[in-house]
Amino acid sequence: MTTLRLAPGRAALLAAIALLLLLAGLLQVVPASRAVAQEEPPGGNACPPPSNIGTLVADEYNGVPPSAQDERLVGPVDLVKTAVVDECGGTVQLPLYEGRMRDGTPVWYVLTETDDQGNAEALGINFASKLTYADSPSVEDAGRRRGSDRDAVRNATQAADGTLVFECGAVDFAPERRLEGDAFPPAVAEPGSVGDACYSPLVKVTNAGGHIYNAPVVAYGTSAEDLSAMCEGDPDHSRVHDKVLSICPEEQGGGTTGGTVTIKQTLGFSFARPVVYVSFESNDPLGATLEEATLAPRLSALGLGRDDAAFSAIERLFAFTNGPTGADNPQRQGLTSAIRGEGGPLNVFGGIPTLALDYSPMWDLQLGEWTQEAIDRGYVSRQTEEFAILSLAEQGYITGPGGAPYGSSGVIVNCPVIARLL
């Protein structure tokens, strides 16, 4: 038998490497709270992993992310400062506001954006200058609509007690959402809540500067006492938005002064950064059903297909009909996967705050379908940023559904981006 002899220096080197490997195993222990959050993130691996992977430094000793100094740099950013985000646990908590219709019907809503930059900063919500251009009818709409519902914005006035009094716009939360099928398009798609012809989440406060706010309604015609029964969860979705997980108005001195609502979040991407957003409304029944959102036909008054043009109120959102499927597939993405219950669709957003100047919560859905050539060549994979998708469309590997030209699907969704995770 041959005995292997090592030089003293080489033996010492191997011993040092063995010790380092042992220390790596001891030090790379993920804190319990982080381990639970990362165990099975909703939406499929969109949440960033702990930064200590592959190092000898425990996660607690990592430096602060660059975004703590400059929100444009890498790292997590709370875009809606008033929101409490469970980073990868699937929830967003927002302040709850109470308003009323002219006849006194209670209206419960949240605030996520405004075109008033100063008030956006003061309230801790997103600034979206594009919302200014929502207050005009589209070319197609101007000829056939009359009165206050000719555009995508409804009016409200501020009462003496500070509450908003809405001119019009009711929401019926009684319908039961139905989604049946195992691929896109689904066999059955019926939204769980429906707004009337006047309803829009976009509200202009006419006696307070005329600024526009994104104020999605999460409960309508329900008293504070009834909502209080949903503080601990188990909400009645015949009375509240399908995304609501719990809703709790606060009562002080006999009057309702606020409260909070906890909402189911969705994960997506913007320029390769994972983001958290909430879907509130869509102008299309299929879009509303897929997003667990309220059908709001009035949003169709927003001009489509204009994106970054002057006077545009919208930004682009990219989704796939036939992306990779499989709950355990790290490339999973798309509406077929979401319909099968494998997780969220992992849609891709255009510009968001801190990454671009053209943010709007009103998204023009660009619905893409991978071509058979792309499938045969093995090109189908998860996409996370706008320009890569546009490049694939330009090369003919992505088209509209059924081979149609790539572009606007005619579907608008109101999806405020709440946080950036990287």
N, C-alpha and C positions, 0 to 999 in steps of 0.2 A: 504493500500500500504506500502510495506516495503522500508525504506530509507537506502541506502547503505552509511555507514560512513567509511571513510578511515583515518587511522592514519596520523598525520601531516607529518611524514617522508615519508610515501608511496605516499601521495598526491604530495609532492614536487618532488619525483622521477618520477611520471607519467608526471608531468608538464615539467620536464627537457627532458624526452623522446620526448614529443610532440614538444618541441622547437627544438630539434635536427632534427626531421623529417622535420619540416618546413625549417630549414636551409639547409638540404640536398637538398630539392626541389629547393631552391634558388641558391645554390652553384653549383649544377651539371648541369651547362649550358655549352654545348659544343660550342667552338668558331665557328663562322659562317663558316669559311673556312674548318674546320675539318668536320662540320656537312654535308656540301655539298659533300665533298669527300667520306664520309662514307654512304651517302644516298642510293646509289645503286651501289656498287663496281662491275666492270666488272669481270666476272668469278665466282661470287657467294661466297661472304663471305670469301675470302682468305686474304683480307686486314685486318691487326690487328685493333681492336677497340681502342678507346682512353683509356689510362691506368687509368683514374680517375673514371671509372664506379664503383659504389659501395663504393665510398669514399666521404669524406667531403672536399676533396682538389680539387680545380679547376685545369683543365688540365695544365694551364699556370704555375702552381707552382710545378708540378712534377719535380723531379731531372733529371739530364741528364742520358740517357741510359748507361748501362755499356759498350756497344760497342764503346762509345766515347773514352774510355780509352784503350780498348783492343778489336779488331774486332772479336775475338773468342767468346766473351761473348754476352749475350742477347741484342738485340737492332738492329736498322736499320744500314745497311752498304752499301755504294755505292761501288760496286766491280769494275765497269768500271768508273774510276774517271772523265773521260772526258764527261760522259753522264749526261744529265739533265733529271731526272726521275720525272714524275708526279705520286706521290706515288700510288694513286689508281685511277687516272683519265684516265689511259690507254695509255699513250704516253711515248716515250723515244726520246730525241734529242741527236744526235751524230755529231761529226765533219765530214764533207764531204771532201773526197780527190778526186783529178782529176789525172788520169793517161791516158795512151794511148796504143793502139796496135802498132805493128811495122809499119802498114800502116797509122798511124795517127788518127785512129778512137778513139774518146774520150771514156774514161771509168771512171765512177764515182763509188766510193766504200767507205766503212767504215772499220775501224780497231777495232777489239775487243779482240784478243788474239795474243800472240807470245810465242815461246819456248825460247826466249832470256829474262831471268829474269831481267837483268839490264834495258833493253829497255822497258820491260813491266812496270816497276816502273816509268821510265822517261816519258813514254807516257800516263800513267794512264790507262792502259788496263790490262786485265787478263793475268797472267802468266799460261801457260799450257805446262808443260814439255813433256806431252804425244804426242804433235804434232810432235816432232822429229821423231817418229816412223810411221808417215803418209807417209814419203818419201821413201817407199819401197813397192813393189807389194805384194799383198796377194799371198798365195801359189797357189790358183786356177787361179789367174789373170796372174801370171808371165809367164805361158806357152802359153797364147793366145794373149797377148798384146805386142806390140813392140814400141820402140821409147819413146818419152817423156811422152806419156799418159799411161804408164804401171802402174803408181801409182796414188795416189790421190792428188798429188801436182803438180801444174804447175809452170813454171819458169818466172821470171821477172828480169830485170836489172834496176839499178838506173841511170837515165840520168844525164847529167851535171847540169841541173836545179833542180834536186832533185826529179823529178817525176818518177814514175815507168813505164817502157815500158814492156808490157806483151808479152810473146812469142806466146801465142795462147789462145783461149777460149772466144767465143762470147756468148752473152745471148740475146734471142729474147723475149721481153716483150709484143709483140703484141697479143698472144693468150688470149682469154677471159676465165677466171676461171669459171668452172661449177661444182656445187655440188648439187645433187638432191637425195632426199630420206628422210626418217624419222627414220632411224636406221642404225647401222653398220652391214655390209658394205653398203655404199650408192649405189643407183642404177646407178648414173653417177658421175664420179670424173675425171675432166680434169684440170690440173694445168694452172695457168695464165701466167707463164713464163717458158722458156725452155733453158737450156744451151746446147751447142754443146758437142761433144764427148771429147773435150779437156778442157772444162770449169770446174774449181774447185774454190771454195772460198779460198782454201789453196794455198798460194803463197810463193815460195822460192826466196829470193832476192840473186841472184847468185854472184853478185859483191860487196856485202855488208855484208859479214860474213856468208852467206848461211843459215841464220835463216828463220824460217817458220812463216808466219803471216796468221791469219784468216782475209781475206779481201773480204767480200761478196760484189758483184756488185749490186748496186741499180738503176743504169741507164747506158745505153750503146748506143753509136752512136748518142747521143743527145747533142746539143750545150749548152753552158752556157746560151746563150740568151733564148733558148727555155725553159730551166729549170727555169729561172728567173720568167717566167709567173706562176710558181707553188709555189712561195714563200708564198703566203697567203692561200694556201690550194687548194682544188679541183684539185688534180694531175691527169694527163693523164696516166692511168695505162697501156696503150698500149706502153708507153715509159719508165715507171719506175716500180719498184717492187710493188707488190700488197699491201705490208705492209706500203708503204710510204703514209704519210698524208700531208706532205709538204716538199719541197726541194728547197734550196735557195743557189746557189753559190754566193760568194762575188766577186765583180769586183773592182780592184784597179789598176790605172795606165794602163788600157787597157789589163791587164792580169788577169786570174782567180787565186786567191790565197787561196781559201778555201771555207768555207760556212758551212751550217748545213743541216741535214735532220732529220725530225721528223717522227718517225716510231711507228706503233701500237704495243703495248706490249702485253704479255700474262702472266697470273699469274699461278704459280705452287707451289710445295713444295719440300723441301730437308731436310730430317731428322726432319720433323715436323715444319720447319721454312718456312713461305711463301716467295716466291722469284718472281722476275720479270725477264722475258727473252724475246728474240726476235727470231722468226724462220725465217731463210733466205733460206736454201736449204734442199732438200731431194733427195736421190738416187732413190726414188720410186714414180710413178705418184700419187698413192693414198695418200702417206705421204705428198707429195708436195701440193696436193689439200687441204687436211684437214688443213695443217699448213699455207695456203696462201703463199707458198714458191716457189722458183725456182726449177724445176726439174734439177738435176745435176747427171746424170748417173755415172760420173767418181768417185763419192764418194763410189761406190760399191767396189772399189779396196781396201778400208780399211778392215782389217780382222774383222770378226764378231764373237761374242760368246766368246771373250777372256777377256774382261773387265779388271780385275786387274792383269792379267798375265804380265810377263816381256815383254817389247817391244810392248805393246798394245797402240794403238792411240785413243782408245774409252773409254767411260764410259756408264753406263746403265741408261736408261730412262724407267719409268713404266707407262703404260696407260691401260685403261679398255675399253672393247667393250660394256659392258652392266652394267655399274655402275648405281647408283640411278639417276633418272631423276626428272624434275620438276623445273621450274625457281625459285620457292619460297622454294624449299626443301633445308634445311641447310646441307643435306648430299649429295647434287648433285655432280656428277663426271662422267667423261667418254666421249667416242667418240660419243655414241648415243645422249647424252645430247647436245654435241656441234653441231652435225649435225642438231638437232632440233632448233638450234638458242637460246638455253637457257643460253649460256655463254661459256667460254673456257673449255677445257677438264680437267683442274686442274691435269695435269700430275705430277708425282713424280720423282724427279731427284736423282741420286746417289750423289757422292761427288762433292761439289762446293768449290771454294776458301773460306777460313776462317773456313770451316767445315771439310775438308779432303785434302789429298795431291795428289789425283789422278784425278783432274779435267781435263776434255776435253770438248770443245764445240761440239765434234762429238759424238752423242748419238746413241747407239744401242738400238732400241725400243723393249722392252719386253712387248708384247701385251697379257694382261690377260683377261680371261673370267670367271665370277663367275659361279660356277656349280649350277645345280638345287638343290642339297642338301644344299648348302650355302644359296640359295634363300629361300627354304622351312624353314630353321632354323632361318631365320631373321638375318643372318650374314652380309648381303650386306650393306656396309656403306663406307663413304669417308675414304680413306687411305692417309696418309701424310708422311710416311717414309718407306724406303727401306726394313728394316729387318722385319717389320710387314707384308709386302706383301710377302716376301720370306717365312715367317713362314706359312702364309695361303696357299701358293702354296705347301709347303712341306706336309701340312696336307690334301691336295687334294681339298681344297675349291676354289682354283683358278687354272685354266689350261690355255693352249693356246687355240686359237679359235677352236671351234668344238671339244673340248676335247683333242686336240693335247698336247704333252709334253710342259711344260712351258719353255720358253727361248726366244732366239732371233727370231724376226719376219722377219729378213732380211732387215728391213727398217732402214736407217740411216738418222738422221736429224741434221742439223747444227743449234744449238740453244744456242747462247752465253747467259750466265746468267749475267744480268746487275746489279742487286741489290738484297740484302737480306733485307726483311722488318722487321725481328725480329732476 
